[in-house]
């Protein structure tokens, strides 16, 4: 009851400050600080309230952000959400470090058959299922209703690939909140991270193939595909270098380690972006390192190839709560509820179809891996969530296909928004049913 009272008091005073100042224009200097503090407190309290009803606290963080965002109360307007994106990227890089650190090599070796089958069958099953779902239901999709077949096939290919993408950030948050540990958790995290890395290369290939279908005079861009491959390899190499720097600092200096870890996450994100802009502006070369892959690789390297792995993960765990609250609250504030209201039916149908294909693929992979029967029943519920990479790829879709890409992106973002909220609930439920969720939480 005290949590609910605290939440209402915080909302009341935030609304009072906002109304009393006549909007944020007169509080420009304090706008970011107030919004930052409000999201942390409101997200924490609402997450705690929803945990009473056995919902993941992540759901509370997302809902708190949505309620405070520009499409509901407007306590945190769109400009502020945009300004806080730097913190959002910082949080995402930190979560990627944690995700890489959770991939323990010994566990991956134990579960290599399950992970391999999970990755292969889910990529094939989800892509194929969504591809044919788009083809069969094209008459109900406005921008495909009267479109020529090349555009229909291109849209089906690209939406199919984007449906493969997962959310390592949410998986890590739920695992940390539930204190989950065991073979099911290891398999889920391994499959989620690997698929999210592979989907970048798959999407690059899909864009190239789709461009040749839509524009017959355009040859398949082999250089584009090679560039993506070099970006991925370069990001992995950079991740190893970053991991070595972190270990060197911990071993030789060892002061203010949490601050240093946050600084590393920030610098990786900042320099990846600035390096890409430098090449684009001065040399017209489109090349960029993937900061999430760099951080994942760094966390994986530190955990499995150095003596500081456990120490590193312990320090990350101490920082995780405010990072998760901020990240998922900003996701909630960024949800375009107007578009969601207009396209919710198509989004729900696409999310439902994707969920069925995920469940069938996960069930088959668990059976072929000879996992316990409960894994087969709960496996599909662990892979619903989407975000991060898939949202970024939507921007590439819009840029490459200006005629219909924006309309497709609206439906995809609606599907992702639904999966983000539903996926947190289903994954926590799955962890509890397989018996790997601990009793402690944030």
Secondary structure, DSSP 4 states (H G I P E B T S, - for coil): -HHHHHHHHHHHHHHHHHHHTTSGGGGTTTHHHHHHHHHHHHHHHHHHHHHTTT--HHHHHHHHHHHHSTTTT-SS-HHHHHHTHHHHHHHHHHHHHHHHHH--HHHHHHTHHHHHHHHHHHHHHHHHHHHHHHHHTGGGSGGGTT--HHHHHHHHHHHHHHHH---HHHHHHHHHHHT--SHHHHHHHHHHHHHHHHHHHHHHHHHHHHHHHH-TTSPP-HHHHHHHHHHHHHHHHHHHHHHHHHHHHHHHT-SSHHHHHHHHHHHHHHHHHHHHHHHHHHH-------HHHHHHHHHHHHHHHSTTHHHHHHHHHHHHHHHHHHHHHHHHHH--HHHHHHHHHHHHHHHHHHHHHHHHHHHHHHHHTT--HHHHHHGGGGS----THHHHHHHHHHHH-TTTHHHHHHHHHHHHHHHHHHHHHHHHHHHHHTT---S---
